[in-house]
């Protein structure tokens, strides 16, 4: 189980595509695999796809996006990507006197 920072879903490695791991996105309550994050050679990047209709709210989508961003090109979880709000402008960044 790979914690992706969400109360409802997690990721687990399921197989490899062209030497890069693929991950199931799993519902924590039911255990159902609701999506797959896998390497897409035509685009040279990771993508998420589903075989059946699936419903994700913004929080779940954000968690999946951060998970994919953390995969990078190597395909293994290398970092947690945290989206931070920009700092408020200061006198020095506003060209203050």
Wavefront OBJ file of the C-alpha trace (Angstrom):
o trace
v 0.000 0.000 0.000
v 1.331 3.404 -0.978
v -0.206 6.281 0.938
v -1.009 9.092 -1.492
v -2.285 11.474 1.147
v -5.990 10.773 0.823
v -8.521 9.329 3.281
v -10.384 7.356 0.594
v -7.830 5.972 -1.868
v -4.310 4.567 -1.991
v -1.970 3.221 -4.669
v -0.396 -0.201 -5.033
v 2.122 -1.454 -7.563
v 0.524 -4.034 -9.852
v 2.793 -4.713 -12.862
v 5.330 -3.149 -15.229
v 4.996 -1.616 -18.682
v 8.246 -1.243 -20.634
v 10.219 -1.598 -17.419
v 8.208 1.023 -15.531
v 5.833 0.099 -12.698
v 2.084 0.552 -13.010
v -0.100 1.302 -10.008
v -3.718 0.577 -9.147
v -5.668 3.332 -7.427
v -7.648 1.468 -4.782
v -10.736 2.415 -2.767
v -9.753 2.023 0.909
v -13.261 1.006 2.003
v -14.150 -1.567 -0.663
v -10.703 -2.613 -1.880
v -11.864 -2.101 -5.480
v -9.265 -1.069 -8.037
v -10.913 2.021 -9.532
v -8.159 3.356 -11.778
v -4.660 2.668 -13.010
v -1.635 4.959 -13.191
v 0.733 3.609 -15.826
v 3.470 4.650 -18.223
v 2.054 5.714 -21.593
v 4.894 5.304 -24.124
v 3.252 7.423 -26.837
v 3.299 10.457 -24.517
v 6.483 9.433 -22.670
v 4.833 10.028 -19.290
v 2.560 8.569 -16.641
v -1.205 8.853 -17.105
v -4.298 7.696 -15.239
v -6.992 5.658 -16.927
v -10.047 3.659 -15.944
v -11.673 0.609 -17.511
v -15.085 1.375 -16.065
v -16.766 4.640 -15.134
v -15.293 6.069 -11.937
v -16.163 9.188 -9.976
v -13.431 11.258 -8.316
v -13.923 14.441 -6.341
v -11.371 17.264 -6.446
v -9.516 15.977 -3.382
v -9.048 12.508 -4.875
v -7.981 13.927 -8.243
v -5.487 16.213 -6.514
v -4.024 13.224 -4.643
v -3.653 11.236 -7.880
v -2.053 14.215 -9.652
v 0.456 14.697 -6.821
v 1.198 10.957 -6.896
v 1.905 11.073 -10.645
v 4.072 14.175 -10.221
v 6.035 12.347 -7.525
v 6.724 9.438 -9.865
v 8.762 11.495 -12.273
v 10.356 9.675 -15.165
v 11.823 6.788 -13.153
v 8.415 5.398 -12.245
v 9.100 4.924 -8.579
v 7.851 7.157 -5.831
v 10.793 9.484 -5.321
v 9.227 12.437 -3.566
v 5.987 13.859 -2.315
v 4.977 16.884 -4.306
v 3.424 19.543 -2.127
v 1.666 22.426 -3.799
v 2.275 25.567 -1.790
v 0.467 28.864 -2.145
v 2.773 31.685 -3.167
v 4.017 33.897 -0.348
v 2.319 37.266 -0.077
v 4.251 40.073 -1.748
v 6.698 41.983 0.400
v 8.193 45.440 -0.016
v 11.298 43.916 -1.616
v 9.285 41.924 -4.197
v 7.009 44.843 -5.011
v 9.919 47.133 -5.788
v 9.452 48.910 -2.461
v 11.591 51.768 -1.267
l 1 2 3 4 5 6 7 8 9 10 11 12 13 14 15 16 17 18 19 20 21 22 23 24 25 26 27 28 29 30 31 32 33 34 35 36 37 38 39 40 41 42 43 44 45 46 47 48 49 50 51 52 53 54 55 56 57 58 59 60 61 62 63 64 65 66 67 68 69 70 71 72 73 74 75 76 77 78 79 80 81 82 83 84 85 86 87 88 89 90 91 92 93 94 95 96 97
